[in-house]
Amino acid sequence: MPEAITKGPSRRPVLRFQTGDEVRAYRQKRGLNQMEFWSRVGVTQSGGSRYESGRSIPRPVQVLLHMTYGTDKQAESMLSWLRGHR
């Protein structure tokens, strides 16, 4: 008999980074330059600089930041939510 499919979490996890100030503080605390930090999520240094300077960060980039730089538990929660909401 097929296994029952369970629905993922119904509410989206709260994103770890929502503003450029939060991202810049996290990046600097870890001693990463913009190129090292932003390249891990597929954003150029200049794009990351714009986000850190106040341009709004698009939701998909916020999700990538959350999954890349969040805790394992945060990443798992986001992935579970994403899989449950196709």
HELIX and SHEET records of a PDB file:
HELIX    1   1 GLY A   20  LYS A   29  1                                  10    
HELIX    2   2 GLN A   34  SER A   39  1                                   6    
HELIX    3   3 GLN A   45  GLU A   52  1                                   8    
HELIX    4   4 ARG A   59  TYR A   69  1                                  11    
HELIX    5   5 ASP A   72  GLY A   84  1                                  13    
END                                                                             
